[in-house]
């Protein structure tokens, strides 16, 4: 399949998924047209793509949720190109993706993160994942969450869950704190085994995330919480901030390729605290 067709298919899926996820969030909140839309463009003198990020804050369920779509292209800087596969001979790139971060009002509902992307340099690859960050321990939720991920992965390859869970545990780790960010999930990158099969898996990950966050909200949002539990949530969010600013690849990639700063930093919670 020609690369131009692949890019179009991927881009259209990510944009469609943005619509689907926003509609799901509005349904849970019980209100339409919640999101503030912001379009942005990359490049000052020439068009190098852009994207749209959508923000909603102060809901009855979602304290802050961002759903970001992007499609950007251009050339990597000499400093950055050495870190990206396939740029040795040609610094040009094309990238599209969707990224979602949810910070919840109720401390019993964990923060949730999802993203999938496709990057093309001299060859193309997929990356992405799902992870959950509770501030209060819930072994029952953790077991259910990982079981849902395993079922989804197993439909495509019996080795995916084991490998991508391990990758997630290693990736979402705060080395300076010597602790994981949350209860893990799945994470994968440089996925280029078979384009059609890889794209099918990436679509599956998106639908799985939609089903997971809906089920968690329905199960957990009505549970009463205390002021102490809210303070615990604020402190856990501090860890979230530390990871995203110090280690997150998406944050670094976006900032170093001239992405929109507000869209990139939408992952940060509205309130976080440190002891």
Secondary structure, DSSP 4 states (H G I P E B T S, - for coil): --HHHHHHHHHHHHHHHHHHHHHHHHHHHT-SS-PEEEEEE--SSS--EEEEEEEEES-SSEEEEEEEEEEEEEE--HHHHTTSTT-SS--EEEEEEEEEEEEESSTTSPEEEEEEEEEESSSEEEEEEEEEE-SS--HHHHHHHHHHHHHHHHTT-TTHHHHHHHHHHHHSEETTTTEESSS-EEEEEEE-S-HHHHHHHHHHHHHHHHHHHHHHHHHHTTS---HHHHHHHHHHHHHHHHHHHHT-HHHHHHHHTT--HHHHGGGS-S-----
